[in-house]
Amino acid sequence: MTTPTAQDHDFLTRVLALAQRSRDEGHHPFAAMVVAADGSVIAEAMNASSTDRTAHAEMNALRMASQRHSPAQLAGATLYANAEPCAMCAGGTYWSGVGRVVYAMSEASLLQLTGSDPENPTLSLPCRDVFARGQRPTEVIGPLREDEARAAHAGFWRK
Ligand SMILES: [Zn+2]
């Protein structure tokens, strides 16, 4: 696994805090950011699946980024997420052109937490498997800081 940079850790810290805020505001505890290679924030978003089941935090951030930047412009950007992107969000990453993903909690760990909770019947498909089928590489770093990432989910899911 490629080593995360100090900048990666800074943005992971921000995205973990944003996931807690998502929960505090009554949404599922997920958040995502799209950050350019120079460290400028292109988009940040929380989960909004209570009004749109496809409004995962990553999709919300990727849509914002994609409306303002071409895939070529996003090739050097990184998607930060407090949990590993699901198959839909990995697909969204691919189609937006964002070339790098850094996540905290693995999908396997999230699945252990959510079980079959109808609010979040977690898929069991690593994002690397989705990216491996694409026509260009997407760099993936994670899982990282899983214990920290679990905190925002404590007691949230009804397994
Ligand atoms: Zn997703």
Backbone and ligand atoms as CSV (ligand in chain L), in Angstrom:
chain,resi,resn,atom,element,x,y,z
A,1,MET,N,N,0.847,-1.195,0.000
A,1,MET,CA,C,0.000,0.000,0.000
A,1,MET,C,C,0.882,1.245,0.000
A,2,THR,N,N,0.536,2.183,-0.846
A,2,THR,CA,C,1.247,3.448,-0.877
A,2,THR,C,C,1.081,4.148,0.472
A,3,THR,N,N,2.106,4.855,0.859
A,3,THR,CA,C,2.083,5.514,2.170
A,3,THR,C,C,1.311,6.832,2.099
A,4,PRO,N,N,0.409,7.059,3.050
A,4,PRO,CA,C,-0.300,8.344,3.067
A,4,PRO,C,C,0.646,9.483,3.463
A,5,THR,N,N,0.411,10.657,2.912
A,5,THR,CA,C,1.230,11.823,3.218
A,5,THR,C,C,0.668,12.541,4.449
A,6,ALA,N,N,1.425,13.527,4.932
A,6,ALA,CA,C,0.930,14.344,6.043
A,6,ALA,C,C,-0.353,15.062,5.633
A,7,GLN,N,N,-0.399,15.510,4.364
A,7,GLN,CA,C,-1.630,16.170,3.865
A,7,GLN,C,C,-2.809,15.199,3.876
A,8,ASP,N,N,-2.550,13.938,3.513
A,8,ASP,CA,C,-3.614,12.931,3.557
A,8,ASP,C,C,-4.181,12.825,4.976
A,9,HIS,N,N,-3.295,12.788,5.953
A,9,HIS,CA,C,-3.766,12.657,7.335
A,9,HIS,C,C,-4.553,13.887,7.782
A,10,ASP,N,N,-4.108,15.064,7.345
A,10,ASP,CA,C,-4.843,16.286,7.693
A,10,ASP,C,C,-6.278,16.237,7.146
A,11,PHE,N,N,-6.415,15.820,5.893
A,11,PHE,CA,C,-7.762,15.791,5.308
A,11,PHE,C,C,-8.592,14.644,5.871
A,12,LEU,N,N,-7.933,13.536,6.235
A,12,LEU,CA,C,-8.679,12.458,6.898
A,12,LEU,C,C,-9.240,12.949,8.232
A,13,THR,N,N,-8.441,13.718,8.946
A,13,THR,CA,C,-8.915,14.275,10.219
A,13,THR,C,C,-10.151,15.140,9.988
A,14,ARG,N,N,-10.095,15.952,8.934
A,14,ARG,CA,C,-11.244,16.812,8.621
A,14,ARG,C,C,-12.473,16.006,8.220
A,15,VAL,N,N,-12.259,14.970,7.421
A,15,VAL,CA,C,-13.401,14.193,6.932
A,15,VAL,C,C,-14.007,13.341,8.065
A,16,LEU,N,N,-13.184,12.903,9.005
A,16,LEU,CA,C,-13.710,12.162,10.159
A,16,LEU,C,C,-14.574,13.084,11.026
A,17,ALA,N,N,-14.144,14.331,11.195
A,17,ALA,CA,C,-14.942,15.289,11.959
A,17,ALA,C,C,-16.245,15.610,11.236
A,18,LEU,N,N,-16.164,15.702,9.909
A,18,LEU,CA,C,-17.355,16.003,9.114
A,18,LEU,C,C,-18.369,14.844,9.181
A,19,ALA,N,N,-17.880,13.620,9.280
A,19,ALA,CA,C,-18.773,12.459,9.409
A,19,ALA,C,C,-19.521,12.514,10.740
A,20,GLN,N,N,-18.821,12.922,11.781
A,20,GLN,CA,C,-19.491,13.080,13.082
A,20,GLN,C,C,-20.546,14.180,12.996
A,21,ARG,N,N,-20.215,15.260,12.287
A,21,ARG,CA,C,-21.183,16.352,12.123
A,21,ARG,C,C,-22.411,15.872,11.342
A,22,SER,N,N,-22.190,15.029,10.342
A,22,SER,CA,C,-23.299,14.469,9.568
A,22,SER,C,C,-24.253,13.721,10.503
A,23,ARG,N,N,-23.680,12.915,11.381
A,23,ARG,CA,C,-24.509,12.200,12.359
A,23,ARG,C,C,-25.211,13.179,13.294
A,24,ASP,N,N,-24.473,14.169,13.789
A,24,ASP,CA,C,-25.041,15.139,14.725
A,24,ASP,C,C,-26.213,15.903,14.103
A,25,GLU,N,N,-26.168,16.050,12.768
A,25,GLU,CA,C,-27.233,16.787,12.074
A,25,GLU,C,C,-28.352,15.872,11.585
A,26,GLY,N,N,-28.308,14.592,12.006
A,26,GLY,CA,C,-29.415,13.690,11.735
A,26,GLY,C,C,-29.268,12.839,10.491
A,27,HIS,N,N,-28.080,12.808,9.928
A,27,HIS,CA,C,-27.840,11.988,8.742
A,27,HIS,C,C,-26.954,10.805,9.095
A,28,HIS,N,N,-26.788,9.912,8.141
A,28,HIS,CA,C,-25.867,8.805,8.351
A,28,HIS,C,C,-24.454,9.366,8.541
A,29,PRO,N,N,-23.633,8.681,9.342
A,29,PRO,CA,C,-22.305,9.215,9.678
A,29,PRO,C,C,-21.256,9.004,8.577
A,30,PHE,N,N,-21.466,9.701,7.487
A,30,PHE,CA,C,-20.519,9.609,6.363
A,30,PHE,C,C,-20.210,11.007,5.842
A,31,ALA,N,N,-18.976,11.186,5.373
A,31,ALA,CA,C,-18.561,12.455,4.779
A,31,ALA,C,C,-17.456,12.196,3.769
A,32,ALA,N,N,-17.297,13.150,2.862
A,32,ALA,CA,C,-16.275,13.022,1.827
A,32,ALA,C,C,-15.798,14.398,1.388
A,33,MET,N,N,-14.567,14.432,0.905
A,33,MET,CA,C,-14.001,15.671,0.357
A,33,MET,C,C,-13.248,15.342,-0.921
A,34,VAL,N,N,-13.268,16.279,-1.866
A,34,VAL,CA,C,-12.420,16.180,-3.052
A,34,VAL,C,C,-11.420,17.324,-2.961
A,35,VAL,N,N,-10.145,16.961,-3.007
A,35,VAL,CA,C,-9.068,17.931,-2.787
A,35,VAL,C,C,-8.078,17.869,-3.949
A,36,ALA,N,N,-7.730,19.047,-4.486
A,36,ALA,CA,C,-6.767,19.116,-5.587
A,36,ALA,C,C,-5.367,18.773,-5.084
A,37,ALA,N,N,-4.485,18.485,-6.017
A,37,ALA,CA,C,-3.118,18.086,-5.662
A,37,ALA,C,C,-2.403,19.164,-4.850
A,38,ASP,N,N,-2.763,20.442,-5.085
A,38,ASP,CA,C,-2.116,21.532,-4.348
A,38,ASP,C,C,-2.730,21.762,-2.964
A,39,GLY,N,N,-3.701,20.921,-2.597
A,39,GLY,CA,C,-4.291,21.008,-1.264
A,39,GLY,C,C,-5.527,21.895,-1.187
A,40,SER,N,N,-5.934,22.473,-2.317
A,40,SER,CA,C,-7.156,23.284,-2.277
A,40,SER,C,C,-8.389,22.371,-2.310
A,41,VAL,N,N,-9.370,22.720,-1.478
A,41,VAL,CA,C,-10.579,21.896,-1.365
A,41,VAL,C,C,-11.519,22.217,-2.518
A,42,ILE,N,N,-11.852,21.211,-3.305
A,42,ILE,CA,C,-12.753,21.376,-4.453
A,42,ILE,C,C,-14.197,21.176,-4.019
A,43,ALA,N,N,-14.430,20.219,-3.127
A,43,ALA,CA,C,-15.794,19.936,-2.672
A,43,ALA,C,C,-15.740,19.195,-1.355
A,44,GLU,N,N,-16.756,19.424,-0.531
A,44,GLU,CA,C,-16.923,18.597,0.662
A,44,GLU,C,C,-18.399,18.400,0.895
A,45,ALA,N,N,-18.759,17.229,1.401
A,45,ALA,CA,C,-20.176,16.903,1.528
A,45,ALA,C,C,-20.400,15.873,2.619
A,46,MET,N,N,-21.622,15.922,3.137
A,46,MET,CA,C,-22.054,14.913,4.094
A,46,MET,C,C,-23.075,14.008,3.406
A,47,ASN,N,N,-23.488,12.985,4.103
A,47,ASN,CA,C,-24.513,12.077,3.600
A,47,ASN,C,C,-25.864,12.787,3.563
A,48,ALA,N,N,-26.672,12.477,2.545
A,48,ALA,CA,C,-28.021,13.042,2.460
A,48,ALA,C,C,-28.999,11.979,1.988
A,49,SER,N,N,-28.764,10.730,2.402
A,49,SER,CA,C,-29.569,9.630,1.871
A,49,SER,C,C,-30.976,9.583,2.451
A,50,SER,N,N,-31.278,10.426,3.446
A,50,SER,CA,C,-32.651,10.443,3.957
A,50,SER,C,C,-33.609,11.034,2.922
A,51,THR,N,N,-33.111,11.872,2.026
A,51,THR,CA,C,-33.971,12.443,0.984
A,51,THR,C,C,-33.709,11.823,-0.383
A,52,ASP,N,N,-32.549,11.217,-0.567
A,52,ASP,CA,C,-32.193,10.596,-1.848
A,52,ASP,C,C,-31.273,9.432,-1.511
A,53,ARG,N,N,-31.743,8.211,-1.731
A,53,ARG,CA,C,-30.983,7.035,-1.295
A,53,ARG,C,C,-29.626,6.935,-1.988
A,54,THR,N,N,-29.466,7.636,-3.098
A,54,THR,CA,C,-28.174,7.582,-3.794
A,54,THR,C,C,-27.252,8.726,-3.359
A,55,ALA,N,N,-27.706,9.541,-2.426
A,55,ALA,CA,C,-26.927,10.730,-2.033
A,55,ALA,C,C,-25.903,10.383,-0.961
A,56,HIS,N,N,-25.067,9.412,-1.276
A,56,HIS,CA,C,-23.940,9.115,-0.398
A,56,HIS,C,C,-23.002,10.327,-0.402
A,57,ALA,N,N,-22.258,10.495,0.672
A,57,ALA,CA,C,-21.384,11.661,0.807
A,57,ALA,C,C,-20.411,11.768,-0.377
A,58,GLU,N,N,-19.862,10.632,-0.770
A,58,GLU,CA,C,-18.897,10.668,-1.881
A,58,GLU,C,C,-19.573,11.150,-3.168
A,59,MET,N,N,-20.773,10.631,-3.443
A,59,MET,CA,C,-21.485,11.043,-4.661
A,59,MET,C,C,-21.785,12.534,-4.617
A,60,ASN,N,N,-22.177,13.033,-3.451
A,60,ASN,CA,C,-22.491,14.460,-3.327
A,60,ASN,C,C,-21.255,15.307,-3.613
A,61,ALA,N,N,-20.118,14.903,-3.060
A,61,ALA,CA,C,-18.877,15.657,-3.281
A,61,ALA,C,C,-18.418,15.524,-4.736
A,62,LEU,N,N,-18.527,14.311,-5.281
A,62,LEU,CA,C,-18.079,14.089,-6.659
A,62,LEU,C,C,-18.936,14.858,-7.659
A,63,ARG,N,N,-20.242,14.940,-7.393
A,63,ARG,CA,C,-21.113,15.700,-8.306
A,63,ARG,C,C,-20.738,17.171,-8.295
A,64,MET,N,N,-20.497,17.717,-7.104
A,64,MET,CA,C,-20.076,19.124,-7.010
A,64,MET,C,C,-18.779,19.340,-7.786
A,65,ALA,N,N,-17.825,18.442,-7.591
A,65,ALA,CA,C,-16.525,18.580,-8.254
A,65,ALA,C,C,-16.671,18.450,-9.768
A,66,SER,N,N,-17.506,17.501,-10.177
A,66,SER,CA,C,-17.642,17.175,-11.591
A,66,SER,C,C,-18.375,18.267,-12.364
A,67,GLN,N,N,-19.221,19.023,-11.670
A,67,GLN,CA,C,-19.943,20.101,-12.350
A,67,GLN,C,C,-19.028,21.280,-12.665
A,68,ARG,N,N,-17.905,21.348,-11.980
A,68,ARG,CA,C,-17.011,22.506,-12.165
A,68,ARG,C,C,-15.667,22.153,-12.792
A,69,HIS,N,N,-15.334,20.851,-12.844
A,69,HIS,CA,C,-14.005,20.464,-13.322
A,69,HIS,C,C,-14.113,19.246,-14.238
A,70,SER,N,N,-13.295,19.255,-15.280
A,70,SER,CA,C,-13.280,18.130,-16.221
A,70,SER,C,C,-12.543,16.943,-15.592
A,71,PRO,N,N,-12.751,15.746,-16.159
A,71,PRO,CA,C,-11.979,14.587,-15.672
A,71,PRO,C,C,-10.479,14.838,-15.720
A,72,ALA,N,N,-9.999,15.523,-16.765
A,72,ALA,CA,C,-8.556,15.800,-16.861
A,72,ALA,C,C,-8.105,16.672,-15.694
A,73,GLN,N,N,-8.951,17.642,-15.320
A,73,GLN,CA,C,-8.598,18.526,-14.203
A,73,GLN,C,C,-8.638,17.789,-12.870
A,74,LEU,N,N,-9.479,16.746,-12.803
A,74,LEU,CA,C,-9.639,16.026,-11.532
A,74,LEU,C,C,-8.677,14.838,-11.405
A,75,ALA,N,N,-7.910,14.585,-12.450
A,75,ALA,CA,C,-7.037,13.401,-12.436
A,75,ALA,C,C,-6.059,13.431,-11.265
A,76,GLY,N,N,-5.611,14.629,-10.899
A,76,GLY,CA,C,-4.648,14.735,-9.800
A,76,GLY,C,C,-5.298,14.943,-8.444
A,77,ALA,N,N,-6.631,14.937,-8.409
A,77,ALA,CA,C,-7.344,15.182,-7.148
A,77,ALA,C,C,-7.517,13.891,-6.357
A,78,THR,N,N,-7.792,14.070,-5.075
A,78,THR,CA,C,-7.999,12.925,-4.181
A,78,THR,C,C,-9.382,13.002,-3.555
A,79,LEU,N,N,-10.075,11.877,-3.515
A,79,LEU,CA,C,-11.319,11.757,-2.763
A,79,LEU,C,C,-10.981,11.213,-1.382
A,80,TYR,N,N,-11.331,11.961,-0.343
A,80,TYR,CA,C,-11.182,11.491,1.034
A,80,TYR,C,C,-12.547,11.075,1.544
A,81,ALA,N,N,-12.599,9.926,2.221
A,81,ALA,CA,C,-13.871,9.449,2.755
A,81,ALA,C,C,-13.626,8.763,4.095
A,82,ASN,N,N,-14.586,8.925,5.010
A,82,ASN,CA,C,-14.407,8.291,6.320
A,82,ASN,C,C,-14.647,6.790,6.236
A,83,ALA,N,N,-15.292,6.346,5.160
A,83,ALA,CA,C,-15.473,4.909,4.944
A,83,ALA,C,C,-15.181,4.602,3.472
A,84,GLU,N,N,-14.754,3.396,3.218
A,84,GLU,CA,C,-14.404,2.994,1.847
A,84,GLU,C,C,-15.588,3.219,0.905
A,85,PRO,N,N,-15.354,3.824,-0.258
A,85,PRO,CA,C,-16.448,4.037,-1.209
A,85,PRO,C,C,-17.105,2.714,-1.606
A,86,CYS,N,N,-18.446,2.719,-1.654
A,86,CYS,CA,C,-19.184,1.536,-2.108
A,86,CYS,C,C,-19.041,1.419,-3.625
A,87,ALA,N,N,-19.660,0.419,-4.200
A,87,ALA,CA,C,-19.551,0.205,-5.648
A,87,ALA,C,C,-20.058,1.422,-6.414
A,88,MET,N,N,-21.168,2.015,-5.965
A,88,MET,CA,C,-21.707,3.206,-6.648
A,88,MET,C,C,-20.714,4.360,-6.584
A,89,CYS,N,N,-20.176,4.596,-5.404
A,89,CYS,CA,C,-19.277,5.745,-5.225
A,89,CYS,C,C,-17.922,5.510,-5.882
A,90,ALA,N,N,-17.478,4.262,-5.923
A,90,ALA,CA,C,-16.262,3.952,-6.675
A,90,ALA,C,C,-16.528,4.224,-8.158
A,91,GLY,N,N,-17.714,3.848,-8.626
A,91,GLY,CA,C,-18.091,4.158,-10.009
A,91,GLY,C,C,-18.133,5.656,-10.242
A,92,GLY,N,N,-18.693,6.403,-9.300
A,92,GLY,CA,C,-18.746,7.860,-9.416
A,92,GLY,C,C,-17.360,8.472,-9.452
A,93,THR,N,N,-16.458,7.912,-8.657
A,93,THR,CA,C,-15.068,8.383,-8.664
A,93,THR,C,C,-14.462,8.174,-10.047
A,94,TYR,N,N,-14.664,6.987,-10.561
A,94,TYR,CA,C,-14.132,6.659,-11.891
A,94,TYR,C,C,-14.680,7.610,-12.954
A,95,TRP,N,N,-15.983,7.807,-12.964
A,95,TRP,CA,C,-16.589,8.634,-14.013
A,95,TRP,C,C,-16.265,10.112,-13.860
A,96,SER,N,N,-15.992,10.550,-12.643
A,96,SER,CA,C,-15.607,11.963,-12.449
A,96,SER,C,C,-14.178,12.201,-12.918
A,97,GLY,N,N,-13.367,11.145,-12.910
A,97,GLY,CA,C,-11.964,11.269,-13.287
A,97,GLY,C,C,-11.024,11.463,-12.116
A,98,VAL,N,N,-11.569,11.557,-10.896
A,98,VAL,CA,C,-10.714,11.692,-9.712
A,98,VAL,C,C,-9.782,10.477,-9.659
A,99,GLY,N,N,-8.486,10.734,-9.553
A,99,GLY,CA,C,-7.523,9.660,-9.750
A,99,GLY,C,C,-6.991,8.983,-8.505
A,100,ARG,N,N,-7.489,9.418,-7.338
A,100,ARG,CA,C,-6.883,8.895,-6.104
A,100,ARG,C,C,-7.937,8.875,-5.007
A,101,VAL,N,N,-7.923,7.833,-4.194
A,101,VAL,CA,C,-8.875,7.688,-3.091
A,101,VAL,C,C,-8.111,7.375,-1.814
A,102,VAL,N,N,-8.450,8.083,-0.745
A,102,VAL,CA,C,-7.902,7.783,0.581
A,102,VAL,C,C,-9.090,7.616,1.522
A,103,TYR,N,N,-9.186,6.458,2.164
A,103,TYR,CA,C,-10.324,6.242,3.057
A,103,TYR,C,C,-9.869,5.720,4.410
A,104,ALA,N,N,-10.738,5.877,5.402
A,104,ALA,CA,C,-10.422,5.418,6.751
A,104,ALA,C,C,-10.919,3.983,6.945
A,105,MET,N,N,-12.205,3.805,7.234
A,105,MET,CA,C,-12.726,2.472,7.564
A,105,MET,C,C,-12.983,1.642,6.309
A,106,SER,N,N,-12.608,0.383,6.339
A,106,SER,CA,C,-12.868,-0.500,5.195
A,106,SER,C,C,-14.352,-0.838,5.116
A,107,GLU,N,N,-14.770,-1.222,3.925
A,107,GLU,CA,C,-16.165,-1.644,3.747
A,107,GLU,C,C,-16.458,-2.891,4.574
A,108,ALA,N,N,-15.473,-3.767,4.705
A,108,ALA,CA,C,-15.661,-4.979,5.510
A,108,ALA,C,C,-15.941,-4.615,6.966
A,109,SER,N,N,-15.221,-3.628,7.485
A,109,SER,CA,C,-15.463,-3.186,8.869
A,109,SER,C,C,-16.826,-2.522,8.995
A,110,LEU,N,N,-17.191,-1.726,7.990
A,110,LEU,CA,C,-18.512,-1.079,8.024
A,110,LEU,C,C,-19.619,-2.131,8.008
A,111,LEU,N,N,-19.432,-3.160,7.191
A,111,LEU,CA,C,-20.418,-4.243,7.117
A,111,LEU,C,C,-20.597,-4.905,8.484
A,112,GLN,N,N,-19.493,-5.070,9.205
A,112,GLN,CA,C,-19.591,-5.639,10.563
A,112,GLN,C,C,-20.438,-4.740,11.464
A,113,LEU,N,N,-20.317,-3.420,11.274
A,113,LEU,CA,C,-21.054,-2.479,12.126
A,113,LEU,C,C,-22.527,-2.384,11.745
A,114,THR,N,N,-22.820,-2.372,10.450
A,114,THR,CA,C,-24.208,-2.170,10.013
A,114,THR,C,C,-24.979,-3.474,9.971
A,115,GLY,N,N,-24.284,-4.592,9.788
A,115,GLY,CA,C,-24.984,-5.840,9.569
A,115,GLY,C,C,-25.975,-5.641,8.438
A,116,SER,N,N,-27.207,-6.126,8.640
A,116,SER,CA,C,-28.222,-6.008,7.593
A,116,SER,C,C,-29.183,-4.862,7.879
A,117,ASP,N,N,-28.763,-3.882,8.673
A,117,ASP,CA,C,-29.617,-2.724,8.960
A,117,ASP,C,C,-30.209,-2.191,7.655
A,118,PRO,N,N,-31.558,-2.161,7.558
A,118,PRO,CA,C,-32.169,-1.703,6.299
A,118,PRO,C,C,-31.793,-0.258,5.945
A,119,GLU,N,N,-31.341,0.502,6.925
A,119,GLU,CA,C,-30.872,1.862,6.642
A,119,GLU,C,C,-29.579,1.857,5.833
A,120,ASN,N,N,-28.808,0.784,5.953
A,120,ASN,CA,C,-27.517,0.727,5.249
A,120,ASN,C,C,-27.074,-0.717,5.059
A,121,PRO,N,N,-27.777,-1.471,4.192
A,121,PRO,CA,C,-27.369,-2.865,3.943
A,121,PRO,C,C,-26.091,-2.878,3.102
A,122,THR,N,N,-24.978,-2.711,3.803
A,122,THR,CA,C,-23.667,-2.497,3.177
A,122,THR,C,C,-23.343,-3.549,2.120
A,123,LEU,N,N,-22.887,-3.067,0.971
A,123,LEU,CA,C,-22.380,-3.963,-0.066
A,123,LEU,C,C,-21.075,-4.584,0.423
A,124,SER,N,N,-20.725,-5.698,-0.141
A,124,SER,CA,C,-19.456,-6.326,0.208
A,124,SER,C,C,-18.620,-6.450,-1.059
A,125,LEU,N,N,-18.112,-5.291,-1.490
A,125,LEU,CA,C,-17.318,-5.260,-2.719
A,125,LEU,C,C,-16.248,-4.184,-2.559
A,126,PRO,N,N,-14.999,-4.590,-2.352
A,126,PRO,CA,C,-13.943,-3.590,-2.162
A,126,PRO,C,C,-13.843,-2.644,-3.361
A,127,CYS,N,N,-13.587,-1.354,-3.080
A,127,CYS,CA,C,-13.511,-0.386,-4.182
A,127,CYS,C,C,-12.377,-0.722,-5.142
A,128,ARG,N,N,-11.338,-1.365,-4.650
A,128,ARG,CA,C,-10.234,-1.739,-5.549
A,128,ARG,C,C,-10.719,-2.697,-6.637
A,129,ASP,N,N,-11.709,-3.532,-6.307
A,129,ASP,CA,C,-12.229,-4.468,-7.307
A,129,ASP,C,C,-12.939,-3.715,-8.429
A,130,VAL,N,N,-13.656,-2.632,-8.061
A,130,VAL,CA,C,-14.328,-1.816,-9.081
A,130,VAL,C,C,-13.287,-1.114,-9.949
A,131,PHE,N,N,-12.326,-0.464,-9.299
A,131,PHE,CA,C,-11.322,0.296,-10.054
A,131,PHE,C,C,-10.489,-0.608,-10.962
A,132,ALA,N,N,-10.292,-1.853,-10.535
A,132,ALA,CA,C,-9.482,-2.785,-11.331
A,132,ALA,C,C,-10.111,-3.061,-12.698
A,133,ARG,N,N,-11.423,-2.817,-12.809
A,133,ARG,CA,C,-12.115,-3.050,-14.079
A,133,ARG,C,C,-12.128,-1.823,-14.980
A,134,GLY,N,N,-11.589,-0.705,-14.495
A,134,GLY,CA,C,-11.596,0.528,-15.279
A,134,GLY,C,C,-10.504,0.539,-16.334
A,135,GLN,N,N,-10.537,1.586,-17.147
A,135,GLN,CA,C,-9.577,1.699,-18.251
A,135,GLN,C,C,-8.394,2.591,-17.915
A,136,ARG,N,N,-8.380,3.123,-16.696
A,136,ARG,CA,C,-7.188,3.845,-16.235
A,136,ARG,C,C,-7.054,3.560,-14.744
A,137,PRO,N,N,-5.835,3.695,-14.223
A,137,PRO,CA,C,-5.631,3.349,-12.810
A,137,PRO,C,C,-6.212,4.389,-11.864
A,138,THR,N,N,-6.720,3.936,-10.737
A,138,THR,CA,C,-7.109,4.813,-9.633
A,138,THR,C,C,-6.307,4.351,-8.422
A,139,GLU,N,N,-5.536,5.255,-7.865
A,139,GLU,CA,C,-4.720,4.901,-6.699
A,139,GLU,C,C,-5.623,4.861,-5.467
A,140,VAL,N,N,-5.466,3.833,-4.643
A,140,VAL,CA,C,-6.291,3.702,-3.444
A,140,VAL,C,C,-5.398,3.514,-2.225
A,141,ILE,N,N,-5.629,4.304,-1.195
A,141,ILE,CA,C,-4.916,4.163,0.075
A,141,ILE,C,C,-5.946,3.970,1.180
A,142,GLY,N,N,-5.833,2.903,1.909
A,142,GLY,CA,C,-6.751,2.602,2.995
A,142,GLY,C,C,-6.809,1.106,3.201
A,143,PRO,N,N,-7.316,0.642,4.309
A,143,PRO,CA,C,-7.883,1.441,5.399
A,143,PRO,C,C,-6.816,2.113,6.265
A,144,LEU,N,N,-7.228,3.226,6.887
A,144,LEU,CA,C,-6.376,3.985,7.793
A,144,LEU,C,C,-7.205,4.414,9.009
A,145,ARG,N,N,-6.610,4.413,10.164
A,145,ARG,CA,C,-7.225,4.978,11.379
A,145,ARG,C,C,-8.652,4.442,11.612
A,146,GLU,N,N,-8.792,3.120,11.503
A,146,GLU,CA,C,-10.133,2.519,11.593
A,146,GLU,C,C,-10.787,2.735,12.953
A,147,ASP,N,N,-9.992,2.664,14.029
A,147,ASP,CA,C,-10.587,2.841,15.362
A,147,ASP,C,C,-11.218,4.227,15.490
A,148,GLU,N,N,-10.488,5.230,15.002
A,148,GLU,CA,C,-11.019,6.601,15.014
A,148,GLU,C,C,-12.286,6.696,14.172
A,149,ALA,N,N,-12.263,6.042,13.017
A,149,ALA,CA,C,-13.394,6.123,12.095
A,149,ALA,C,C,-14.641,5.459,12.682
A,150,ARG,N,N,-14.444,4.428,13.494
A,150,ARG,CA,C,-15.591,3.725,14.101
A,150,ARG,C,C,-16.350,4.610,15.083
A,151,ALA,N,N,-15.663,5.592,15.671
A,151,ALA,CA,C,-16.276,6.383,16.745
A,151,ALA,C,C,-17.591,7.021,16.300
A,152,ALA,N,N,-17.638,7.560,15.073
A,152,ALA,CA,C,-18.847,8.250,14.604
A,152,ALA,C,C,-20.004,7.267,14.378
A,153,HIS,N,N,-19.687,5.965,14.330
A,153,HIS,CA,C,-20.714,4.948,14.065
A,153,HIS,C,C,-21.194,4.236,15.329
A,154,ALA,N,N,-20.548,4.521,16.461
A,154,ALA,CA,C,-20.840,3.782,17.683
A,154,ALA,C,C,-22.314,3.895,18.058
A,155,GLY,N,N,-22.981,2.749,18.153
A,155,GLY,CA,C,-24.386,2.726,18.567
A,155,GLY,C,C,-25.367,3.255,17.550
A,156,PHE,N,N,-24.901,3.535,16.333
A,156,PHE,CA,C,-25.788,4.149,15.334
A,156,PHE,C,C,-26.642,3.123,14.596
A,157,TRP,N,N,-26.049,1.971,14.264
A,157,TRP,CA,C,-26.734,0.997,13.403
A,157,TRP,C,C,-27.471,-0.035,14.231
A,158,ARG,N,N,-28.628,-0.460,13.723
A,158,ARG,CA,C,-29.397,-1.538,14.352
A,158,ARG,C,C,-29.125,-2.802,13.554
A,159,LYS,N,N,-28.179,-3.619,14.044
A,159,LYS,CA,C,-27.779,-4.807,13.301
A,159,LYS,C,C,-28.884,-5.823,13.224
L,1,ZN,ZN,ZN,-21.488,4.929,-1.610
